[in-house]
C-alpha cells in the first residue's frame, strides 16, 4: 500500500513539473513570435531649453500627427520651473516650437487651469488634452489636492475649447455623471469621438464622455462592474500572494489606451495589473505585470503604456522599479526589459509616461526626482526576459 501511494505521489509530481515546463515553454514561444527591438539612448535630443529654463516633474508625453512631441511638467515641483511653460511642443530636432500656458486656459473664460498637471494626450485631430490631479504637498483634506479634478482640451492652435469636470469638485464619487476625481489619463476613439478617461486618484473608474461636448456617456469600475468607493477604501494592502479577483476595485487607474481591434487597456497601478475591456465596459481579461527584475525577483507596476505601430507590442513604463517592459499584447506576457534606476543619461528615475513616434522611437518622461524627458532609438533586437 505504501509503495502504491509513493508511486502515485511520484506520478503526480512528474505531471506537475511537466505542466509547469509546458506552460513556461508556451510563454517563451509566444514571446519569441513577437519581434521587439532593443533601444539605445539618444543624447542629441532634446536641445537645451531657452533662457535657462528648467522643468519640474514631467507627467505627460504624447506625439502628434507630424511626429512632434508634446510634454507637460509641474511648474511648482522645482525651484525655477515656474518660469517654464507647463506644456511644450518639441520637434524631432529637439527644438521647442510651441507652448501652452495657464493664461491660454484662463483667458477665454470657459476653462480653469488647476494647481497640478497629471497627464497629457494628443487626440487624432491633434487637439491637446491636459489633465489635473494631485497637489503639492499631497493632502486630500486640502482643495489644492482634491480640487484638481478635470481635463482641458486645447485646439492645435492652443485655444482651450473644452473642460471636462470642474476644479474644486473632486469629491463627488466614482458614480458621478458630472464630476471627476483627480483623473490621470484619457484616450479618444477616432471612430466614435468618445473620450475614455481614467479617473483616477480619488475615483476608481473609467468614465466615457463625448469628446466635443463633454456630455456623460457611461462608466465602469474594475471587472466592468459598478465602482464602489467604500469597498475600495476597505481593500487590504496589495499583495501578490492574494488572488487578483479579491481586488474588486481599481486602485489608481493610471493610464488608458485603445486599440484598432476595439479593446481598452487600463493600467491599474495600485493593483500592479493591466485590465482589458470592450468599449462598452465588458471585462475581457487581466494580468499581473510579471517582469524579471533580477536576483529571482518578479514584479512590475504599470504607470503608462504605448503601442507599437502594428499594435502587437506594449511598451510599459514601470515607475516603481524604474524600468521599461516590452510585453506581448495578446497574452500580456513580459518579453523583455531595459533600464534601471539612476540619474545618468539613459537611466530612469520614476518614469511616469511614455509615447512612441512613427519611426518607433520611444519618449519617456520622468517625474519626482527625474524631471526630464529622454528619447530612445530602436537598434537591434531585444533579448528575452
Beta strands, then each sheet from edge to edge (+ up, - down):
strand 1: 37-41
strand 2: 57-63
strand 3: 69-74
strand 4: 87-90
strand 5: 96-100
strand 6: 117-122
strand 7: 128-132
strand 8: 150-154
strand 9: 160-165
strand 10: 183-189
strand 11: 194-199
strand 12: 205-210
strand 13: 216-220
strand 14: 253-258
strand 15: 263-268
strand 16: 273-278
strand 17: 283-288
strand 18: 291-294
strand 19: 297-299
strand 20: 304-307
strand 21: 313-318
strand 22: 323-328
strand 23: 333-338
strand 24: 351-356
strand 25: 362-366
strand 26: 372-381
sheet 1: 1+ 26- 25+ 24-
sheet 2: 2+ 3- 4+ 5-
sheet 3: 6+ 7- 8+ 9-
sheet 4: 10+ 11- 12+ 13-
sheet 5: 14+ 15- 16+ 17-
sheet 6: 18+ 19-
sheet 7: 20+ 21- 22+ 23-
end
